[in-house]
Amino acid sequence: MSDQTPDVTTSGAEAISMVEFLESKPPGKVFEVGDLIEQITTTQGRVIFRLNTPRIHIHCDSPECSGNRYFKYVEGDRQKQDENKFFHTFITYRCSNCEKKTKAYALFVEPSGAKLVWGRCFKLGEMPPFGPVTPTRLLKMLGSNNTALFMKGRRCESQGLGIGAFVYYRRVVEDQRSAILDQIIRVAKTINAPAEMIATLEEAKAENQFSKSLDMVKEALPESLRIQGHNPLTLLHDNLSSGLHAQTDAECLDIATSIRVVLADLAERISLALKDEAELTKALGKLLNKQRSGDQVGVAIEAAQEQRT
């Protein structure tokens, strides 16, 4: 790109589609886009080259949607305004389902080739920020104090900054260790786990040393919270115990991703365990109340019969 282009390198991969670029590529890198520019012929026969803005399929967090939906382009400069090959632009998409939520992109565009239909595109940024949606249950488990740190780690991970993501996630797990164990203890008590298991979990929570605390609960975990038979706290301990300075950025990125996935799965399992038990308790209460009512009716009938006799 020109001297004004951000100091980044290309991906080195074959040209991708504009849909793939907008949906799944992070800011901060240049990508070759095969259908970057579309050619339009006006009713007067004039040919216009403008930025291609295809329909995209991304997450919509509105209450009506709360999942992946199609978004369509609604506004923004698509046509370069001067003779330079490159131009900056802001474009906005809106959810086609709820028609409320929007997605905005800031782009640096450089058409190439004889017909200027393909080229390179640099994503300066996007709002809401790039990256897969973080489950609400995970954020709830982390609490308000650590959510900001976790989201910083999430942004580092989405941009390929492995060391940064690892450091943020490790800080979150260390700070939130006691709260996570609190949730696990709550599940253990709810399902009437053995007293020895609950005692071990409470002892681990009281332990100040992080590694020793997680090591204490290797076997002390309700089965419903295990991930394919494995203790998620042990998985976190093993990943977090890796020496940061001995790992490459790519290796730290792999570890950080593993930490996030395990945390998200643990939060899901805790939530489901408590929800299932709450629903069971509610259902049991209804049956018991019905049984008591039936018993009371039976007693009343027997009393009436005795009076008649």
Order of alpha helices (4+ residues) and beta strands (2+ residues): alpha-beta-beta-beta-beta-beta-beta-beta-beta-alpha-alpha-alpha-alpha-alpha-alpha-alpha
